[in-house]
Amino acid sequence: MTDLVAIADTLAADLAGLSFSPPVAHVYNPLIYAREPHAAYLSRFGSPPKEALFVGMNPGPWGMAQTGVPFGEIAVVTEWLGITGTVTRPAGEHPKKRVDGFACRRSEVSGRRLWGLIRERFGTPERFFTRFFVANYCPLLFLTADGGNITPDKLRRGEQEPLFAACDLALRRTVELLRPQVVIGVGGFAEARCREALADLGIEVGRIIHPSPASPAANRDWAGTALQQLHGLGVDF
């Protein structure tokens, strides 16, 4: 078991006792039901040190929720990263957001954009992961009764506090293990949480635009904007 796998297992256990009130009706934790491919990703690509750590917000319904890999667009995970594994079903699954694992036919646009840029710039996973790693701040997917997505920033404050405390601790342990020179939040929420969680570690925290199609700016030229922002952070990408 690698250290990153131990961190993930501890986080999953810390989150197991949390409960969430309406509008949250369903909570998926891929660290549990997709542990096999998630652990494979951590073990294969998470060896320290890393030059920079990218941190996303939380799983998308057609990405990490299916594969256990952050921004885990199915085709990228299987064909480029070479990761597969057993994925079971989350408790209380919503019929509109079924977990079919690697049989899922839906595409995660955010993952397609992020990993597409990485693949274009680096060619092989090994060239990328020698210097970088991609993680998510929060491993839980939250859904409403009608299957709508709820991002962690929209949770009730009293429910955010224990969630963020556990996720902050896992992020700190990840950073202490990987020893990145810079931590890059993918989007504003991830950047804000990284700044708070890592405030006393003396590590530079930056941000790139989130690749979500819900963002008009991301739909104009996400890759070009992200590369400009990375250059501004002094990251040779």
C-alpha positions in Angstrom: 0.0 0.0 0.0 1.4 3.4 -1.0 1.2 6.4 1.3 -1.3 8.1 -1.0 -3.6 5.0 -0.8 -3.4 5.1 3.0 -4.3 8.9 3.0 -7.3 8.1 0.8 -8.4 5.2 2.9 -8.2 7.4 6.0 -10.2 10.2 4.3 -12.9 7.7 3.3 -13.2 6.5 6.9 -13.3 10.0 8.2 -16.1 10.9 5.8 -18.2 7.7 6.4 -19.9 9.1 9.5 -21.0 12.4 8.0 -24.6 13.1 7.1 -26.1 15.8 4.8 -29.6 17.3 4.8 -31.8 18.4 1.9 -31.3 19.5 -0.8 -28.7 16.8 -0.7 -30.5 13.5 -1.3 -27.7 11.2 -2.5 -24.0 11.1 -1.7 -21.5 9.0 -3.7 -18.0 8.2 -2.4 -15.9 6.6 -5.2 -13.0 6.1 -2.7 -15.1 3.2 -1.5 -17.0 1.7 -4.4 -14.3 2.6 -7.0 -11.4 2.0 -4.6 -9.6 -0.5 -6.9 -9.0 1.9 -9.9 -8.5 4.8 -7.5 -5.8 2.9 -5.6 -4.2 1.9 -9.0 -4.0 5.5 -10.1 -2.4 6.6 -6.8 0.0 3.7 -6.7 1.1 4.0 -10.4 1.4 7.7 -10.7 1.6 9.2 -7.2 5.3 8.6 -6.3 7.0 11.7 -4.8 8.3 14.3 -5.3 6.2 16.3 -7.7 6.9 19.8 -9.1 3.3 20.8 -8.9 0.0 19.4 -7.7 -3.3 20.1 -9.5 -6.3 20.0 -7.2 -9.9 19.8 -8.5 -13.1 20.4 -6.5 -15.0 17.1 -6.3 -16.0 14.2 -8.7 -18.1 14.8 -11.7 -21.0 12.3 -12.3 -19.4 10.9 -15.5 -15.8 11.2 -14.5 -14.4 10.3 -11.1 -17.8 9.0 -9.9 -17.4 6.3 -12.6 -13.7 5.6 -12.6 -12.3 6.7 -9.3 -9.8 8.9 -11.1 -9.9 12.7 -10.7 -11.5 14.3 -13.9 -11.6 10.6 -15.0 -13.1 10.7 -18.5 -13.5 7.0 -19.3 -11.5 6.9 -22.6 -8.6 8.7 -21.0 -8.5 6.5 -17.9 -8.6 3.2 -19.8 -6.7 4.1 -23.1 -4.1 6.6 -22.0 -3.6 6.0 -18.2 -4.1 2.3 -18.7 -6.3 1.9 -15.6 -9.3 -0.3 -15.1 -10.6 -2.2 -12.1 -13.8 -3.3 -10.3 -16.3 -0.6 -9.7 -19.4 -1.5 -7.7 -22.5 0.7 -7.1 -22.8 3.4 -4.5 -25.5 3.1 -1.8 -28.6 5.0 -2.6 -27.8 5.4 -6.3 -29.9 7.9 -8.2 -31.5 6.4 -11.4 -30.5 9.4 -13.4 -26.9 9.2 -12.3 -26.2 5.5 -12.4 -22.6 4.3 -11.8 -21.7 1.9 -14.6 -18.0 2.2 -14.1 -15.9 1.6 -17.2 -19.0 0.6 -19.1 -20.3 4.2 -18.8 -21.0 5.7 -22.2 -21.3 9.3 -21.0 -18.4 11.8 -21.5 -17.0 14.1 -18.7 -16.3 17.3 -20.6 -14.1 18.8 -17.8 -12.0 15.6 -17.8 -11.8 15.5 -21.6 -10.5 19.0 -21.6 -8.0 18.7 -18.8 -6.6 15.3 -19.7 -6.8 16.2 -23.4 -4.5 19.2 -22.8 -2.1 17.1 -20.7 -2.0 14.3 -23.3 -1.3 16.9 -26.1 1.5 18.5 -24.2 3.2 15.5 -22.7 2.4 12.5 -25.0 2.8 9.8 -22.4 1.5 9.6 -18.8 5.0 9.0 -17.5 6.3 12.3 -18.9 3.5 14.1 -17.1 3.5 12.3 -13.8 7.2 12.6 -13.4 6.6 16.2 -12.6 2.9 16.6 -11.8 -0.1 15.0 -10.1 -3.8 15.5 -10.2 -6.0 15.1 -7.2 -9.5 16.2 -6.0 -10.0 18.2 -2.8 -13.3 16.5 -1.9 -14.0 12.9 -3.0 -17.8 13.1 -2.6 -20.4 13.7 -5.2 -23.6 15.3 -3.9 -27.0 15.0 -5.8 -30.4 16.5 -5.3 -33.6 14.3 -5.2 -34.0 15.0 -9.0 -30.4 14.1 -9.8 -29.0 17.6 -9.9 -25.4 18.2 -8.9 -24.6 20.1 -5.7 -21.0 21.4 -5.4 -19.4 21.5 -1.9 -19.5 25.3 -1.7 -23.3 25.1 -1.8 -23.6 22.8 1.3 -24.9 24.1 4.6 -22.2 25.7 6.7 -22.6 23.2 9.5 -22.2 20.4 7.0 -19.2 22.0 5.3 -17.2 22.3 8.5 -16.6 18.6 9.3 -16.3 17.8 5.5 -13.7 20.5 5.0 -11.8 19.5 8.1 -11.3 16.0 6.8 -10.5 17.1 3.3 -8.0 19.8 4.5 -6.2 17.1 6.5 -6.0 14.8 3.6 -4.7 17.6 1.3 -2.1 18.6 3.8 -0.9 15.0 4.1 -0.8 14.7 0.3 1.3 17.9 0.0 3.6 16.8 2.7 4.2 13.5 0.9 4.5 14.9 -2.7 6.4 18.1 -1.7 5.3 20.2 -4.6 6.7 23.7 -5.2 3.3 25.0 -6.2 -0.3 23.8 -5.6 -2.7 24.7 -8.4 -6.4 24.9 -7.7 -8.5 24.0 -10.8 -11.1 26.7 -10.3 -11.8 29.2 -7.6 -13.3 26.9 -5.0 -10.3 24.5 -5.1 -7.8 27.4 -5.0 -9.6 28.9 -1.9 -9.6 25.6 0.0 -5.9 25.0 -0.9 -5.0 28.4 0.4 -6.8 27.8 3.7 -5.7 24.3 4.2 -2.0 24.9 3.4 -1.7 28.5 4.8 1.0 27.6 7.3 3.1 25.3 5.0 4.8 28.1 3.0 3.8 26.6 -0.3 2.8 28.7 -3.3 -0.9 28.3 -4.3 -2.2 29.4 -7.7 -5.2 28.7 -9.9 -6.2 27.8 -13.4 -9.6 28.2 -14.9 -12.0 25.3 -14.4 -12.7 23.4 -17.6 -16.4 22.9 -16.9 -18.7 23.6 -19.8 -20.9 25.6 -17.3 -18.2 28.3 -17.5 -18.6 30.6 -20.5 -14.9 31.5 -20.3 -13.9 27.9 -20.4 -16.0 27.4 -23.5 -14.1 30.1 -25.4 -10.5 28.8 -25.2 -10.0 26.8 -22.0 -6.7 25.3 -23.0 -5.2 28.6 -24.1 -6.3 30.3 -21.0 -5.0 27.6 -18.7 -1.6 27.6 -20.4 -1.4 31.3 -20.0 -2.2 31.0 -16.3 0.3 28.2 -15.8 3.0 30.4 -17.5 2.1 33.2 -15.1 2.7 30.9 -12.2 6.1 30.0 -13.6 5.1 26.5 -14.4 6.8 25.1 -17.5 4.0 23.1 -19.1 
